[in-house]
Structures are given as structure tokens and as C-alpha cells.
């Protein structure tokens, strides 16, 4: 059995979990094993229908009064108990901050091997994996042994699973044995996102700004361009460090990893951490005065010029075309 750890929102697996399901389904088909999933929290049982559509036969719903939100140690303990009971051939999770943290707790609890940020997995004796290292700047070939292998799917390395016709997954309740100590770290409150805002992770167009924007006020042009294109604004780390924009808008290894159809990088030199965060973009347009900047040399298209002159011209052309 191949077990996929599913994080969900609005009654459906989130994007990274859908990508993990693609990997899990491929492994299940290669091994001739059933594909199962595990989820928790409000609405978890409602995932049975969409998961059944991607080939999941059974959905294990972790039930505990304390698991109403993210609690990494408690979730790690719960999944460790489920793994020890069912002995799956592999457990596939996401390489999101939360997904990676939970799988790390499972590995520590069980002593099982964990391969993080996998871009390819080849079952055999032993299993072979290709995974990203050093923030995605290199690929490592490794062997993965053990009765149960723990894996996380690298963000945007797999296409999200597309649901088709299929019977809903059978829902099976699982009640772990947890103590108060397991809930030392947990989410106690949430700040809701602004209504109507497109998230960085889901945006089809992202307009990015870096040091070259010059000031917090300089982002007004980027906001206008993003709105015209039906997208959202992302920023480099230096921008958040300067206090010009909030950390929630940061693109990069320590921010959000994006996969838009188009990424317009304005005044961003392209530190490796930022390149890692935007590498899944289908096309990149760089606007910069430095033709040798890493973001420019790696871009699909580049405009060498002052963004404060280029962006208003682009905005004017878009408005004229409409």
C-alpha cells in the first residue's frame, strides 16, 4: 500500500498535496499496490469523493479533539502510529514547510528513512530517488531502503492529479493515542487573508519586485500591472527586510515557491534563493538595468532598462489594447 499525506482547503486537496498524489499514484501503479490517503481536521472526511476520483481507495481520517489545526508533533505521532499499524510500502507527503516538518517527526519517531524534495522515484531493490539539494541548486541521486520509505514531493516537480470518474474512497477513522506534551507546538490563531486577493501559490501571473523598485511607494506601479493582468505581487527577501512589503509576499526558498504561467521580475538581481522559489514559472520576463544579473540571464525574455520607465509603458499599452 502507498499512503499519501493530504493537506486540504475548501473541501479539496491543496495544490502540493495534489502533486504528491500524482507521485503516490505512479508508485502504486508501478508496485501493483492500492493507493490510500490520510487527512485530518475539519472537513477531512469530505475528501473521500475528490480523492476517489484520483484513484484513492481508502481515506484514513485522523480523529482527535486536539487536531483542529496544525500541530506538528501531534500529527507526527499520529502518523507514526498509523504507519506502525499498517506498514505501507511508502508514505508520500508534501515538501511544504508544514508537510516536511510533519514527515520529519514521523521519521524521528519510527526510525524510518526519509528522502525529502524528490523529483523522481524509481521503485526497485533498493528504491532509487532523485532529489533537490542546496535549495534546488543541485540534484542528488540516492538509494532509499527500508520496509517503509518516507518521501516528500518537491514543489511543482509533478503535475497536480486530475480527478476523474471513480467511487469515493472508503473513509476509515483512526484515533491516535496522544498526550498533552504532543501539543506543545500548535496553531492557536489565524489571521485571515485579504478578501479577493489571489494567493502567490495559485496566481497565474506574478509581478515581482526587488531592490530596484527603490521604495515602498514604488510598488504602486507593480500593483497596478498585476491587477491589469489578473495576477498578484511577489517580492524578494531584501524588500521584506527593508519593510517595504510583508513577508507573506516573499518569493523564494524561505518564502513561497511559485509556479505561474508568467513571472515578471522587476529590479530583481536573482539570488539563488529567489531563483529556487521561481524556477517553476513557465515563462519569466526580467526587467533590469543590469544585463548580467542572474535573473536576466536565466529569463525567457528580458528588457534592459529602468523599470520605472518600462512598467508605465507596459501599463499604457495594455490599457490601449483594451
Secondary structure per residue as TSV (DSSP state, phi and psi in degrees):
chain	resnum	aa	ss	phi	psi
A	1	X	-	360.0	138.0
A	2	X	E	-106.9	126.9
A	3	X	E	-111.4	126.9
A	4	X	E	-110.0	129.7
A	5	X	E	-85.4	120.3
A	6	X	-	-113.1	121.7
A	7	X	-	-96.5	145.5
A	8	X	E	-140.9	160.4
A	9	X	E	-155.2	141.4
A	10	X	T	54.7	35.9
A	11	X	T	79.0	14.2
A	12	X	E	-146.0	155.1
A	13	X	E	-60.1	142.4
A	14	X	-	-72.6	172.8
A	15	X	H	-58.1	-48.1
A	16	X	H	-65.6	-34.0
A	17	X	H	-68.1	-35.5
A	18	X	H	-64.2	-35.3
A	19	X	H	-69.1	-40.6
A	20	X	H	-63.2	-34.3
A	21	X	H	-65.1	-35.3
A	22	X	H	-61.5	-46.2
A	23	X	H	-63.8	-46.1
A	24	X	H	-59.5	-41.8
A	25	X	H	-65.2	-40.4
A	26	X	H	-63.1	-41.0
A	27	X	H	-67.1	-40.1
A	28	X	H	-64.5	-41.5
A	29	X	H	-66.4	-39.9
A	30	X	H	-66.2	-35.3
A	31	X	H	-92.2	-7.5
A	32	X	T	65.6	33.1
A	33	X	-	-111.6	156.6
A	34	X	-	-69.6	151.4
A	35	X	E	-103.1	122.8
A	36	X	E	-126.0	165.9
A	37	X	E	-137.7	160.6
A	38	X	E	-134.7	138.0
A	39	X	E	-148.0	170.3
A	40	X	E	-152.6	173.4
A	41	X	S	86.8	172.1
A	42	X	T	-56.0	132.1
A	43	X	T	83.3	4.2
A	44	X	G	-60.5	-41.3
A	45	X	G	-63.9	-26.0
A	46	X	G	-69.4	-6.5
A	47	X	G	-78.6	-8.1
A	48	X	H	-55.6	-43.6
A	49	X	H	-68.9	-53.9
A	50	X	H	-62.9	-34.1
A	51	X	H	-71.7	-35.9
A	52	X	H	-60.6	-32.5
A	53	X	T	-68.7	-17.2
A	54	X	T	-107.9	11.7
A	55	X	T	102.1	3.6
A	56	X	E	-74.8	127.9
A	57	X	E	-92.6	-29.2
A	58	X	E	-140.4	137.9
A	59	X	E	-116.4	114.9
A	60	X	E	-88.9	117.0
A	61	X	E	-101.5	114.9
A	62	X	E	-76.6	119.4
A	63	X	-	-114.0	120.0
A	64	X	-	-161.4	135.7
A	65	X	T	-59.9	-22.0
A	66	X	T	-85.8	-12.1
A	67	X	-	-95.4	58.7
A	68	X	S	-91.8	-13.8
A	69	X	S	-152.9	-173.6
A	70	X	-	-67.6	128.1
A	71	X	-	-145.9	91.9
A	72	X	H	-58.9	-43.9
A	73	X	H	-66.0	-42.8
A	74	X	H	-64.6	-42.8
A	75	X	H	-66.8	-38.7
A	76	X	H	-61.5	-41.8
A	77	X	H	-65.4	-43.7
A	78	X	H	-61.4	-46.2
A	79	X	H	-68.5	-35.5
A	80	X	H	-60.7	-40.6
A	81	X	H	-67.1	-38.4
A	82	X	H	-66.9	-41.1
A	83	X	H	-64.2	-43.5
A	84	X	H	-65.8	-30.3
A	85	X	H	-76.0	-45.0
A	86	X	H	-99.9	-17.2
A	87	X	-	50.0	58.2
A	88	X	-	-66.9	156.4
A	89	X	S	-68.1	-31.9
A	90	X	E	-155.1	150.4
A	91	X	E	-119.7	122.5
A	92	X	E	-112.3	125.3
A	93	X	E	-125.8	-176.0
A	94	X	E	-93.2	157.4
A	95	X	-	-96.3	23.4
A	96	X	S	-66.4	166.5
A	97	X	H	-54.5	-45.2
A	98	X	H	-74.5	-42.3
A	99	X	H	-63.2	-43.7
A	100	X	H	-64.6	-37.8
A	101	X	H	-64.4	-43.7
A	102	X	H	-65.7	-45.1
A	103	X	H	-64.1	-33.0
A	104	X	H	-64.5	-39.0
A	105	X	H	-65.2	-39.4
A	106	X	H	-61.5	-45.3
A	107	X	H	-61.4	-42.5
A	108	X	H	-66.0	-38.0
A	109	X	H	-70.5	-38.1
A	110	X	H	-99.9	-18.8
A	111	X	-	75.7	15.9
A	112	X	-	-85.0	152.1
A	113	X	-	-71.9	142.9
A	114	X	E	-126.2	125.8
A	115	X	E	-111.5	115.7
A	116	X	E	-97.9	153.7
A	117	X	E	57.2	50.7
A	118	X	E	-80.8	136.8
A	119	X	E	-106.8	-16.1
A	120	X	E	-157.1	141.2
A	121	X	E	-134.2	128.0
A	122	X	E	-122.6	102.0
A	123	X	-	-62.0	147.4
A	124	X	S	173.4	-151.7
A	125	X	S	-134.2	91.6
A	126	X	S	-85.7	179.1
A	127	X	E	-70.9	145.8
A	128	X	E	-112.3	135.9
A	129	X	E	-131.4	147.2
A	130	X	E	-111.4	128.1
A	131	X	E	-139.6	154.2
A	132	X	E	-79.8	137.9
A	133	X	E	-129.7	164.7
A	134	X	G	51.3	49.8
A	135	X	G	67.8	22.5
A	136	X	G	90.0	4.9
A	137	X	T	-80.5	-11.9
A	138	X	E	-148.3	159.9
A	139	X	E	-112.0	137.0
A	140	X	E	-114.1	134.1
A	141	X	E	-95.8	127.6
A	142	X	E	-142.1	160.3
A	143	X	E	-102.7	142.3
A	144	X	E	-126.6	114.7
A	145	X	-	-115.7	166.4
A	146	X	S	127.4	162.1
A	147	X	S	-71.3	-33.7
A	148	X	S	-128.7	126.4
A	149	X	E	-102.0	135.4
A	150	X	E	-102.8	130.9
A	151	X	E	-136.4	148.0
A	152	X	E	-122.8	138.3
A	153	X	E	-83.6	127.2
A	154	X	-	-60.2	138.9
A	155	X	T	-55.9	127.7
A	156	X	T	66.8	18.2
A	157	X	S	-83.9	-17.3
A	158	X	S	-129.0	144.8
A	159	X	-	-69.1	141.7
A	160	X	-	-60.1	140.6
A	161	X	-	-63.8	135.1
A	162	X	-	-102.6	124.2
A	163	X	-	-73.3	138.7
A	164	X	-	-123.5	-158.9
A	165	X	S	-76.4	138.2
A	166	X	-	175.9	152.7
A	167	X	-	-69.0	146.0
A	168	X	-	-58.4	147.8
A	169	X	-	-64.9	144.7
A	170	X	E	-71.7	125.4
A	171	X	E	-86.0	125.7
A	172	X	E	-125.4	117.5
A	173	X	E	-73.6	141.1
A	174	X	E	-133.3	121.2
A	175	X	-	-110.1	107.3
A	176	X	-	-79.9	164.1
A	177	X	-	-98.6	107.4
A	178	X	-	-122.2	150.8
A	179	X	-	-114.1	170.5
A	180	X	G	-60.8	-32.4
A	181	X	G	-62.4	-31.2
A	182	X	G	-67.5	-15.0
A	183	X	G	-107.1	24.5
A	184	X	S	-59.8	-35.9
A	185	X	S	-115.2	121.7
A	186	X	-	-161.1	158.8
A	187	X	-	-77.8	126.6
A	188	X	-	-107.4	-18.7
A	189	X	-	-159.9	158.8
A	190	X	-	-131.1	146.2
A	191	X	-	-104.2	114.3
A	192	X	-	-64.6	146.5
A	193	X	-	-70.4	157.0
A	194	X	-	-63.1	135.2
A	195	X	T	-61.6	136.1
A	196	X	T	82.9	-5.6
A	197	X	-	-77.6	139.3
A	198	X	-	-87.5	130.1
A	199	X	-	-75.1	151.2
A	200	X	T	-59.6	-40.3
A	201	X	T	-65.4	-27.7
A	202	X	T	-105.9	-10.4
A	203	X	-	-64.5	138.2
A	204	X	S	-85.3	-20.4
A	205	X	E	-133.0	129.0
A	206	X	E	-124.5	129.1
A	207	X	E	-104.4	111.7
A	208	X	E	-99.2	145.5
A	209	X	E	-129.0	140.6
A	210	X	-	-124.4	-157.0
A	211	X	G	-55.3	-33.2
A	212	X	G	-64.8	-16.2
A	213	X	G	-64.7	-31.9
A	214	X	-	95.6	-32.1
A	215	X	S	-168.4	169.2
A	216	X	S	-63.0	-37.1
A	217	X	T	-66.5	-28.0
A	218	X	T	-65.1	-16.4
A	219	X	H	-77.5	-7.3
A	220	X	H	-59.1	-39.5
A	221	X	H	-66.7	-38.1
A	222	X	H	-68.2	-38.7
A	223	X	H	-62.0	-41.3
A	224	X	H	-66.6	-43.4
A	225	X	H	-64.0	-43.3
A	226	X	H	-61.1	-41.8
A	227	X	H	-63.9	-40.4
A	228	X	H	-64.2	-32.1
A	229	X	T	-94.8	3.5
A	230	X	T	68.6	31.7
A	231	X	-	-120.5	-156.0
A	232	X	E	-143.7	169.8
A	233	X	E	-100.9	136.5
A	234	X	E	-123.3	163.2
A	235	X	E	-139.8	164.6
A	236	X	-	-86.8	169.8
A	237	X	H	-63.9	-36.5
A	238	X	H	-61.2	-30.5
A	239	X	H	-68.5	-42.7
A	240	X	H	-70.6	-35.7
A	241	X	H	-63.7	-32.4
A	242	X	T	-80.2	-8.8
A	243	X	T	80.5	14.8
A	244	X	S	-75.6	-34.5
A	245	X	S	-142.2	158.1
A	246	X	-	-72.9	157.2
A	247	X	G	-60.8	-27.8
A	248	X	G	-59.9	-19.1
A	249	X	G	-96.7	2.8
A	250	X	B	-74.9	131.8
A	251	X	B	-102.0	130.4
A	252	X	S	152.8	-174.7
A	253	X	T	-62.2	-35.5
A	254	X	T	-103.3	12.4
A	255	X	S	-123.5	-135.2
A	256	X	B	-99.1	136.1
A	257	X	-	-92.7	123.7
A	258	X	-	-107.7	159.2
A	259	X	-	-144.6	55.3
A	260	X	-	-78.0	166.8
A	261	X	S	-69.0	-33.8
A	262	X	E	-140.5	129.4
A	263	X	E	-117.6	118.3
A	264	X	E	-101.9	106.5
A	265	X	E	-97.6	111.5
A	266	X	E	-108.1	116.0
A	267	X	S	65.2	30.3
A	268	X	-	-110.9	121.1
A	269	X	-	-71.0	-39.1
A	270	X	-	104.6	57.6
A	271	X	-	-62.7	154.3
A	272	X	H	-56.7	-37.0
A	273	X	H	-64.0	-36.1
A	274	X	H	-74.7	-38.2
A	275	X	H	-62.6	-38.2
A	276	X	H	-61.7	-41.7
A	277	X	H	-70.6	-20.8
A	278	X	H	-114.9	6.9
A	279	X	T	-66.7	-21.1
A	280	X	T	-84.9	-1.1
A	281	X	-	-63.0	136.7
A	282	X	S	-70.6	-33.3
A	283	X	-	-145.7	144.2
A	284	X	E	-126.3	128.1
A	285	X	E	-111.1	116.0
A	286	X	E	-102.5	133.8
A	287	X	E	-119.1	114.4
A	288	X	E	-160.4	151.0
A	289	X	S	-82.0	-16.2
A	290	X	-	-101.4	106.6
A	291	X	T	-70.4	-13.7
A	292	X	T	-99.6	2.6
A	293	X	S	-62.6	141.2
A	294	X	H	-53.9	-37.8
A	295	X	H	-64.4	-36.0
A	296	X	H	-70.9	-46.1
A	297	X	H	-67.2	-24.6
A	298	X	T	-98.9	-2.0
A	299	X	-	-77.1	156.1
A	300	X	S	-70.5	-42.8
A	301	X	E	-134.4	153.2
A	302	X	E	-143.7	141.9
A	303	X	E	-116.9	117.8
A	304	X	E	-90.7	105.6
A	305	X	S	176.0	176.3
A	306	X	-	-76.4	120.3
A	307	X	H	-59.1	-28.3
A	308	X	H	-72.4	-14.7
A	309	X	H	-100.4	-36.0
A	310	X	H	-71.9	-46.8
A	311	X	H	-63.7	-46.0
A	312	X	H	-57.8	-35.5
A	313	X	H	-66.6	-40.8
A	314	X	H	-64.7	-44.2
A	315	X	H	-59.7	-43.6
A	316	X	H	-63.4	-40.4
A	317	X	H	-67.1	-39.3
A	318	X	H	-63.5	-44.6
A	319	X	H	-64.4	-38.7
A	320	X	H	-67.3	-37.9
A	321	X	H	-67.8	-22.8
A	322	X	-	-93.6	360.0
